[in-house]
């Protein structure tokens, strides 16, 4: 993976992330400047439900208005400052700030995620909204 055209860090935006060696293979063009970033850290007490939780988080990609989407698992760390005691993390950015977040939260795909993935997995979460 290569990052092309990055400028002054995340607060100023990045160019695009590519799965190959050229801009033609770009996966997503994005900038987080003037966007609201929604960060959710998920935990479940049921190790056998982590797959269900991860599957559900992936369904959230389909929601209109999401300008950046990334989900992943914790990276194990020996550094005491790193909290790797979670199962799945989600980072989503919206171009229309609070309005975009409100549409996302009430979207049928999100409602379905909460009812059919998060609750059955016994998921607990921490949520951070950053601008």
C-alpha positions as CSV (number, residue, x, y, z in Angstrom):
1,X,0.0,0.0,0.0
2,X,1.3,3.5,-0.8
3,X,0.1,6.9,0.2
4,X,0.3,9.4,-2.6
5,X,0.3,13.2,-2.4
6,X,0.0,13.5,1.4
7,X,0.5,17.0,2.6
8,X,0.4,18.3,6.1
9,X,-1.0,15.3,8.0
10,X,-4.5,14.2,8.9
11,X,-5.6,17.6,10.0
12,X,-4.9,19.0,6.6
13,X,-5.8,15.9,4.7
14,X,-4.2,13.2,2.7
15,X,-4.2,12.5,-1.0
16,X,-5.2,8.9,-1.6
17,X,-4.3,5.5,-0.5
18,X,-3.4,3.0,-3.3
19,X,-3.2,-0.8,-3.3
20,X,-0.6,-0.6,-6.1
21,X,2.2,1.6,-7.3
22,X,0.3,4.2,-9.2
23,X,-2.4,6.7,-8.7
24,X,-4.5,4.7,-11.1
25,X,-5.0,2.0,-8.6
26,X,-6.4,4.4,-6.0
27,X,-8.8,2.9,-3.5
28,X,-10.1,6.2,-2.0
29,X,-9.5,9.9,-2.3
30,X,-10.0,11.5,1.1
31,X,-9.4,14.5,3.2
32,X,-10.5,14.9,6.8
33,X,-10.1,18.6,7.0
34,X,-13.4,20.1,8.0
35,X,-14.9,16.7,8.6
36,X,-16.3,15.1,11.7
37,X,-14.5,11.9,12.5
38,X,-16.5,9.2,14.4
39,X,-14.3,6.7,16.2
40,X,-15.8,3.6,17.9
41,X,-13.9,1.0,19.9
42,X,-15.9,-2.2,20.4
43,X,-15.4,-4.9,23.0
44,X,-17.4,-8.1,23.6
45,X,-17.1,-10.4,26.6
46,X,-17.9,-13.3,24.2
47,X,-14.8,-14.3,22.2
48,X,-17.0,-16.4,19.9
49,X,-19.0,-13.3,18.9
50,X,-16.0,-11.2,17.7
51,X,-16.6,-12.5,14.1
52,X,-20.2,-11.5,14.2
53,X,-19.2,-8.0,15.5
54,X,-16.6,-7.6,12.8
55,X,-19.1,-8.8,10.1
56,X,-21.6,-6.3,11.3
57,X,-19.1,-3.4,11.4
58,X,-18.3,-4.1,7.7
59,X,-22.0,-3.6,6.8
60,X,-21.6,0.0,7.8
61,X,-19.5,0.7,4.7
62,X,-22.7,0.8,2.6
63,X,-24.1,3.9,4.3
64,X,-24.3,7.0,2.1
65,X,-22.4,10.1,3.2
66,X,-19.4,8.3,4.6
67,X,-16.3,9.8,3.1
68,X,-13.7,7.7,4.9
69,X,-14.2,4.2,6.5
70,X,-11.7,2.0,8.2
71,X,-12.2,-0.9,10.6
72,X,-9.6,-3.2,12.1
73,X,-8.4,-5.3,15.0
74,X,-6.0,-4.2,17.7
75,X,-2.3,-4.5,17.2
76,X,-0.8,-6.3,20.1
77,X,1.7,-4.1,21.9
78,X,4.1,-4.4,24.8
79,X,4.1,-0.6,25.3
80,X,2.3,0.3,28.5
81,X,0.7,3.4,26.9
82,X,-1.1,1.3,24.2
83,X,-4.6,0.0,25.1
84,X,-5.1,-3.1,22.9
85,X,-7.9,-4.5,25.0
86,X,-10.6,-4.3,22.4
87,X,-12.0,-6.4,19.6
88,X,-12.7,-4.1,16.7
89,X,-12.1,-0.4,16.0
90,X,-14.0,1.8,13.5
91,X,-13.1,5.2,12.1
92,X,-15.6,6.9,9.9
93,X,-15.5,10.5,8.6
94,X,-18.4,12.6,7.4
95,X,-18.3,15.6,5.1
96,X,-21.3,17.3,6.6
97,X,-20.3,17.2,10.2
98,X,-23.1,16.7,12.7
99,X,-25.7,16.4,10.0
100,X,-23.8,13.6,8.4
101,X,-23.4,11.8,11.7
102,X,-27.1,12.2,12.5
103,X,-28.0,10.6,9.1
104,X,-25.5,7.8,9.7
105,X,-26.9,7.0,13.1
106,X,-30.5,6.8,11.9
107,X,-29.7,5.0,8.7
108,X,-31.4,1.6,8.4
109,X,-28.0,-0.2,7.9
110,X,-26.8,1.3,11.2
111,X,-30.0,0.5,13.0
112,X,-29.7,-3.1,11.7
113,X,-26.1,-3.3,12.9
114,X,-27.1,-2.2,16.4
115,X,-30.0,-4.6,16.6
116,X,-28.7,-7.7,14.8
117,X,-24.9,-7.6,15.4
118,X,-23.9,-5.3,18.3
119,X,-26.6,-6.4,20.8
120,X,-26.4,-10.1,20.0
121,X,-22.6,-9.9,20.4
122,X,-22.9,-8.4,23.8
123,X,-20.9,-5.5,22.5
124,X,-19.7,-2.6,24.7
125,X,-18.3,0.5,23.1
126,X,-16.4,3.7,23.5
127,X,-17.3,6.5,21.1
128,X,-15.3,9.6,20.2
129,X,-16.5,12.3,17.8
130,X,-13.7,14.6,16.7
131,X,-13.6,17.7,14.6
